[in-house]
Amino acid sequence: MSQYPIKPELQVSGKLSDNERLKAESQHLRGSIKQDLSDEITGGFNGDNFMLVRFHGMYQQDDRDIRAERAAQKLEPLHNVMLRARMPGGIISPQQWLAIDKFAADKTLYGSIRLTTRQTFQFHGVLKPDIKPMHQFLNSIGIDSIATAGDVNRNVLCTSNPVESELHQQAYQWAVQISEHLLPKTRAYAELWLDEEKIETTETEPVLGEHYLPRKFKTTVVIPPQNDIDVHANDLNFVAIAEQGKLIGFNVLVGGGLAMTFGDNSTYPRKAEILGFISLEHTLKVAEHVVSVQRDYGDRVNRKNAKTKYTIDRIGLDTFKAEVEQRVGIPFAPAKPFEFTSRGDRFGWVSGIDGKQHLTLFIENGRVLDFPNKPLKTGLAAIAKVHQGDFRMTANQNLIIAGVPGEQKALIEQLARDHGLIDDSHSEQRKNSMACVSFPTCPLAMAEAERYLPELVTKVEALLGKHQLHDDHIVLRVTGCPNGCGRAMLAEVGLIGRAPGKYNVYLGGNKVGTRIPKLYLDNVGEAKILSELDNLIGRWAVERYSGECFGDFVIRIGTVPEVKVSKTDFHA
């Protein structure tokens, strides 16, 4: 029950989705996970537990490359879990990095650390006997995976900017506080994974509610002019407003989200919209009550329409805003001026205002592993053994070696170069391309993404070179399905998998990530995609205005219309 008066006219009526039953019967996210861990008949989780483990930061997966082979051998799929850590703001110490490096090598099927678009790391391929030890190991080094998946507020992102160190530190601290404030209060995680004793008391979830949220919820803290966390992919965004280098408050943006369902025009990607400005003392209360309004009025009947973006489009932004204001007890002030001018990571060395040096490394697809002639994982471990600052994972799957004193700069750079972590041959196109994990581990994947992206980029590089645009780039993103993990629906060119080797192609996003692209090609293969890009890139080279990005160009020449209001424009 909500502690606030509910307005039935703002709710969706009908039979609740089965996920609502699951959450209601879960004993505050415990389910029968403990019993399942002792079941040696299967390597997976049974019944509701398949979904419940997500609230503990895990997804059950299997290796799809060998699924058919195992079926022929009358074996069940090679069940394992992917774990996503909770790392608000993406900061990890060198000591923690060395620990997760060793765990990945010793206890996962793939041996890698995967940096993600949620500014954290994932372990892929953890078998059932190692799941509980994994959580205990993470706890021992000060890390958990609470609420990094499921119908809760997920890992809170924060601009990775290490240059304006004081402002970044303030923003980062707010990201941590927001994350802690919005966490589930159930002790299920500690009981199941850390063997803490159950306390006989009545548990409540004052923020998330007894049935938790209608759908996943994503929050960010961003420092303009960098939009490196892609504001418009998230339900709730705090845009830092500073005066003379000091944080004074936030503009609050709500209702962003990129997932959709093929063939269902009631689903669409959507940009976030501004509610207004708040001073710092109201930050946690505003975060809580944007969540509580979505909790009370989000669609619990149709999960495909359950995200905050659909709640806002259904009840109206003004109504949503008024509900938040009433619960917080203060009105939003008019938004302060701000502008995004970039969103990619700034690679190479930059100097901070504190005199420290910061090195941003490009990690293609975020996959930290030793590749032939490019031992990235070994190299990062070598850096971690001598580095005196911290590591910062970015929301673009890259890594910053932050806080390097001047006397260590040469050593860190040499280690990075020796292990292929700095490669001067990487083009701007490669550094501005991104993909989700997709095959072989993601159960939702329809087409390749991570494994396909490097060769696709090479072919796009060739097209740019053909038209004398070697130093230019297009924001290119590939995802294996329409669920939004690789943020293709904020790209200038976004490919979304439809079937093996087939993609929908969306055009018309922009460099700074403030526009949703529009469908251009439906269910096509690589030859058609490259042919169309060749033609458009050729025209861009000749016809563009000075400084005009590819996404702006294709809209100006009428290749695709601009998506201004997603609800009406995206499928039109």
N, C-alpha and C positions, 0 to 999 in steps of 0.2 A: 504493500500500500504506500502511496505517495503521501508525504506530510503536507503537500500543497493541494488546494482544491482542484479537482480534475474537471475539465470541461469536456463532456462526452462528445460534443459536436466537433471537437478537434481530433478525436480518436478514430481509428479504423475499426469498424465492426466486422464480425465474421468469426469463423472457426480459426483458432490460433494455429500457427504452424507447429509442426512436431518438435522443432527446436525449443519452443516455449515449454512444452511438456518435459522435454529432456532436462532443461535447466531447473524447472520446478521440482523435479523428482531427484535431483542430483545430490541432495544433502550438502548444499553449498559447495558444489564442484568436486565432491569426493567420489560419488558414484560407487562402483565396485572395482575401481582401479587397483586397489590393494590386492584384491583377490585375483585379478587378471594378471598381475605381475608374477604370481605363483603358478600360473597355468602354463605348463611346458608343452602342451599339445600343439599350441600355435605360437608363432613368433609375433603375432599382432594382438590388437585389443578387440574385445568383443562388444557387440551391441552399442549402447550409448557411450561407452568408454572411448570408442573410436573418435567421437566428437569432443568428449570432455577433456581428453589430454591436451587439446588445443588451448584450453584456458590455463594450462600449466606450461605453455610455450612450445608445444610439440605438435608435429603433424605426422601421422602414420603414412609411410610411403613404401614403395618397393622399387627394385631395379627393373624398369620396364624393358631394358635391352635383353634381359634373360627371362622375362615372364613366360613367353611361349615355350621356351626350352624346358623350364621347370614344370609347366603344365603337361608337357609331353612325357615327363618323367613321373607324373602323378604327384608332384610336390606343390605345396602352396607357394604363392609368390614370396620372394625373399623380403619379408616384412622387416622394416626398420623404422626409426624415427629421425626426422629432422628437428633439431632444437634451435630456436632463435633466442639469443640472450637479451636481457633487458639492460640497455646501456644508454640512459638518457644523455643526449648530446654527443654520444659516440666516443667518449674519452675512456681510454684504457691505459693502465700503467705498463711499462716494459716487463715488469715481473709477472703481471697477469698474462701478458701476451706470450711469454715463454711457457707459461703453464698450459695455456690453451693450445699452443703449438705442439706440445708433447702429447696432450690428450688426443688431438686430431690424428697424430701419427700412430698412436698406440691402440686407439679404441674406436676408430671409425672405418667404414668400408672403403672410403675414398681418400683418406689421408689428408684432406684439405681443410682450410678455413675459408669460408665464403663470406666476403663483405657484401652487405645488402643495401638496397635502396632505403631501408628503414634505419640506416646509420648504426648498424650493429653487426654482429657476426653470427653465422649459422654453422652448426655441425651437421653434416649429412651422413647418413648411414650408421646410426648407432643401434646395435642389436639389443633385443629385450633384456638380456642379463646385465647389460652395461648401463641401462637407463637410470636406475636409482643411484649407482655409484657416480654417474655423470653429474647428477644434481648435487650430490654430496661434495664432489670435487669442486664444482663451481662455487658452492657456498663457502668452501674453505678458502677461496681466494677472493671472496667478496662480490660474487656475481650470482644472479639468479635469472630465471626465465619467466617470472610471474607475469601473467597478462600480456604476453607478447603475441598472443593469438586469441581467437574466440571473441565473444560479444562483450568486449570491454575496451577501455582506453589502452591503446598499445604504446610501444616504445616512443617516447616524446623526442622529436627531432629538434636540433638547434643548429643554427648557422655555425659552420666550422671555422670561421674567420679567426685566425690566431694573431692577426696584426694589431688590431685595436684591443689589446689584451684585457684592459680593465672593463670595457664595455662587454666583450665576449664573456668574461668571467661572470658578470652580473646576469647576462642572458642565460648562460649555462646553469647558474644556480636556480633561476626560475624554472628552467626545464626540469631539473631534478625535483624541485618542490612540487611542480604540477604533477609529475609522474607519481610521486609518493602520495599526493592527496587523492588522486583518482584510482589508486590501486584497489582491488578487491580486499575486503577486510577479513574474509574467511581464512581460517588457519589450515585449510586443506593442503596447501602446498607444503607447509612445514611438517604436517603430520605424515603425509604420504612419502615424501622424499627425504626428509631430514630426521625422521623418527622422533619428532617432538610429541609429547603425550597430549592426548585430547583433553581439553579443559571442559568440564561440564558446565556450560553456560549457554545462554541464548545468543546465537550469532545474528547480527543484523548487517545489512549492506546499506548504510544511510545515503550513499551517493549513487551507486550503481543499481540499487534496488534488489529485491529478493529474487527476481527473475533475470537480473543483469540487463544489459542493453539489448535493444531489438537486433542490433547488428554491430559489426566492428566499428571502432571509433578511433580516429587518428588526429594527433595534436602536434603542433610545431611552435617553436619560438624562432623568429627570423630577424636578422639585422639587415635592413636595406643599406646599400643598394644591391646586395647579393641575394638572389632568390635561389640559393644553392640547395634548398630543401623542397623546392617545388610546392609553394603555398597552395596552389589550386588543386592539388591532389588530396587535400586533407579536410577533415570535418571542422577543425577548430585551429585557428592560427593567431598567434600573438606577434604582431609586427612591432619591433622595438622602436620607440621614439626617443631620441637622445638630444640633449642640449649640452653643448660644450663637453662632449664626451661622456656625459653622465646619463644613465637611463632614467627617464621621468615617467614612463608609462608605456602603454601598448595600444595600437589600433587592433581591434578584434575583427577577424574575418571568419565566416562560417559557411559551411555547405559545399565545400569542394569534394570531389571524388571522381574516380576515373573508370570504375568497373561498369560493365554493361553485359547484356545477354544477347547473343545473336538471335535475330528473329522476334525479339520482344521490344517493340517500340516504346513501351512504358519505361524502359531503362536507357540510360545515356550518361556519358561523362559530363561533368558540370564544374564550372569555376566557383570559387568561394566569393562571398559578398561581404561588404563591410557593415558591421553593426555600429561601430563608433569607437571613440577613444575612452580608455580608463586609466586612472592613476594606479601606481604600483600596489597600493594597499588593497585594492579590490581584485587583484589578479586571481587568487585562488577561489574566491567566491564566484567570480564570473565563470571560471573554468568549470566549477562544480555545477553551476546552474544552466550553462549551455548543455552540459551532459544531462542534467535532471529533466530539462524540457524535452530533449530527444528521448530520454528514458520513458517519459509519460505519454508522449504523442507520436513516437515512431511507430511504424507499421509492424505489428506483431502477427499479422495474418499472412502477408505475402513477403517473404524474405528478400525477394528481388527488388522490392520497393521499400526496404526497411532502413536504408542509410539516411543520414541527416539531410542530404541534398534533396531527397524526395519529401521528407517531412516539411522542409521549408517551401518547396514548390507547391505542396498540397495545402498548407495552412496559410502561406504567405510570409514573406520576410518580416513585414511590420508586426504581424501577430507573434511570430517567433521572438522577435526583439522585445516586444512588450512583456511577454511571459518571462523572459530572462530578467528584464529590469525589475519586474514586480518581485521576483524571488530574491534578487540581489539586494534590492532596496534602494538603488540609485539609478538614475538615467545615464545612458551613454552620452558622453560629450561628442560634439562633431569630430569626425576623424581628422587627425593631423596630416599635413601633406607628406607624402613619401613617394619614392620611385624606385623601381627595380631596373637596373641597367645590365645585369649579367646573372647567370645562374650556374655556369660551369665552374669547376674547381680551377684554381690558379696554380698551374704546375711549376715545379722548380722551386728555387729559393725565394723567400720574401723576408724582409726585416720587420720585426715588430716594434712598436713604439717603446717597448721595454728593453730594447737592445738585443733581444734573443732572435735567433734565426729559425725559420720554419721551412721544411722541405715537403712539398706535396708530390707524392708518387702516383703515377698512373698504373692502376692494377686492372688489366683488361678483364671485364666481366666480374671483377671483384674476387676472382678465384686465386687464392693464395696456395700455391703448390709448386713443387720443383718440376719444371718443364725442361726438355732437352735444351742445353746451352743457356738456360734461363732459370737458375735455381732460386726462385722468388722466396719460397718459404724459408730456405736456409739463410738467405740474405737478410730477411727481416728478423730472424732469430739472432743473427750476428749483430745487427744494429741494436736490438733490444738488450743485448748483454753489455753494451757500453753506453747506451743513451741515458742521459740524466733528466730528460724532460718527460713528456708523455706521448702516446700515439693518439691520433684523432681519426676515427673512421668518418668518412663523409657520406652524405646521402646519395652520392653518385658512384659509390662502390670503390672509392679510392682511399688512400691513407696518408695522413700528414704526420711527419716526424716533427713534433712541435717542441719549442723551448730548447733549441740547441745553442749552447754557448759558443761564442765566436771561435774559441780555441779547438772546438770539436767539429767544426763544420767540414774541414777537409777530410777528416777520418770518416764521417758519416757519408759524405758524398762518394768517397772511394769504395766503401763497402756496397753502397747502392749500385754503383756502376759495375763493380766486379760481379754482381749477382743478377744483372739485367733489370734492376729496379729503376734505373734511369737509362732510357734508350732514345737517343736523339733522333732516331729515324721515325719515331712515332709521329704521324701527321696530326694536324688539328682535327681532321675528320675522325680519326680513330679515337682521339681523346674526348670527342664529343658524341660518341655512340655508346649505346647501352642496351643490355638485354636482361631478361629474367632468366631464371635457372632452366625451366622447362625440362625436356628430356635429359637424362633417363629417370629422374627422381620424382618430378612433379606429377601427381595423378591427374591433374586437370589439363595437362599439355595436349594440344592438338597438332602442333608443329614445332620444329626445332627453333631455339632462340639462342641461348648461350653458345652452343656448339657451332651454330651457323654464323653468328655475327662476325667473327674475324674474317672469314672469306668474303662475306657480303661487303664489309668495309673495304677490303682490298679492291673489289670490283667498282665500288662507288668512288674510291680514290682514283681509279683509272679514268672514270668518266670526268671527274673534275680536272684531271690532268689533260685529258683530250681537249677540253675547252679552255685551257690556260687558266685554270682556277686552282692551281696547286696549293696555294696558301689559304684558300677559303674553306669553309666547312658548312655542312647542313646538320642540324640536330636530328640524329637518326636513332630510332629505338625500335627494338623487336621484342615482341612477347609471344609466348606460345599459345595463349588463350586470351579472352577479353576481360580477365579479372583485374588487370591494371598494375600488376607487380612491377613491371619495367617502365611504367609511366609513359607508354607509347602515345597515349592520348593527350600529351602535352608536347609532342615532338613536331618538328617541321615536316618530317617524313616518318610516319609510324606504321609499322607492319604488325598485324595481329593475326596469329595463326588460325587457320580454318581447318586444315587437314595436312597430312604429311606433304611438305613441299608447296603448300598453298597458303596464301595470305590475303587478308584485306589490306589495302593501302590507303592511309589517311594522309592528307596534305593540308598545310595551312596553319599549323602552330607557329610560334615565333621564337626568336632567340632567348627572350627573357622569361618564357613560360607563362604568359598571361592570356593565351588563346587556345581554345580547343580546335583540333583539326577536323576536317570533313572527309567523308568517304569519297575516294576517287576511283579505286579499282576494287572489284569484288571477287574474291576467291581465285586469285591468279598465281601463276608460278613465276620463278625467277626471271625467265627470258622476257616475259611481258613487263615485269617490274623494271628491269634494267633498260629495256627499250624506251619505256615512257620517261624514265628519269633522264636518259640520254637526251631526249628531245627537250625536256623542260630545263635541264641544266644548260644545254646549248642556248636556249632562248634567254635564260637568266644571265649568261655571260655577256650577251649582246644588248639586251633590252633593259637591264635593271637600272634603277636610279642609283646615284652614289650612296654606298653604304646600305643598300636595300637587301635585307636578308631573304633567303629563298622562300620562307613561308609568307612573308609580306608580298613577294613578287607574284606567287601563284594566285593569290587572292586578287591582286590588282589587275592581272591580265584575264581574270575570269575562269581560270582552270577549275577552281572550286569557290563557292560563295563563303563568306565569312560566317562563322558560327557566333552569333551575338548572344542569343538566349537558347541554351541547349534544349530546353523542353520543347520549343517550337521549331528550332533551326536544325538540330543535329540530324534528324531523320527526314527532314523535308526534301 
